[in-house]
Amino acid sequence: MHRAHPLESWPRPSEPTDHGEPSTQAAAGSLTEPAELGTPPSQTEATGHADHRTPPSQTETTRHADVPEPAGLRERKQARTRAQIRAVAGRLFESRGFDAVTVEDICAEVDVSPRTFFRYFHNKDTLVFEGIRSRLEDVAAAFASRPPSEDEFTALCQALLSVAGDPGYEREHLWVYQQLRSSPALFGASLQQYRMFQDELVKMMTARSPGTCTVAVARLLTAVAFGALSATLDGWVLQPDRPLGPQLRAALHAVRHGVSGIVGLDHTGSDCAGLDCAGNDQPKAVRHQ
């Protein structure tokens, strides 16, 4: 049975230009991997081997004569800088509002140049969408790993619950929600991100059960599941001290019976007894025929 790789066809961004500016083709929510701080990646760093077509200049030879930093140290420094930029941006967004903060404002607070900023983030929107995309990729990976004995809706519910039960997801969503609430334009862009993800999930679901899960059914299932997630999150942000996972489980419980009547899912799982927000599930649903 073919299993689609999670988000294998999700559009990937163009790389930043050599001058550190984001490509005009880059999507608002796209992510890039940074080069070493303040320095464009060399051919050796980018591919793992030297480019023998063009010998390095004397300046380059001298510059790289010293022993290079270990890759692990480089990655940790990059991760710290990325986290620092995002943390400072979050504080500025909270105090001024997302739309009132510029990239230059963020760079001044972190004490980095805009060129360095663009090596880590394509634009200001990416600071917010990075967290959204990371969590959606977690959902896709969890869905792909569900046992084939589960119907598509049960598998999707379990995937959502496995991510929503993580306290890190709660913190991330609350931060993202605060930014979206302050910027209508950013909120509109976030809807596009979720729509793109749901389109990819539809492909994964139809590939998981070719011939039995049609595109129309897959679209219905994803719309219902994400509708339950959205409604739950809207209520949860008003009382974020309450765990999100059990609330999402209750919402999915509420909608499953209706879905099972429409697309013929097994009713033995309609009570959501197998849907566990901690991921310790005992699946009861079977594949629909």
Secondary structure, DSSP 8 states (H G I E B T S, - for coil): -----TTTTS-------TTS---TT--TT------STTS---HHHHHSS--TTS---HHHHHHT-S----HHHHHHHHHHHHHHHHHHHHHHHHHH-GGG--HHHHHHHHT--HHHHHHH-SSHHHHHHHHHHHHHHHHHHHHHTS-TTS-HHHHHHHHHHHHHTSHHHHHHHHHHHHHHHH-HHHHHHHHHHHHHHHHHHHHHHHHHSTTTS-HHHHHHHHHHHHHHHHHHHHHHTTSTTS-HHHHHHHHHHHHHHHHHHHH---GGGTT-TT--TTS----------
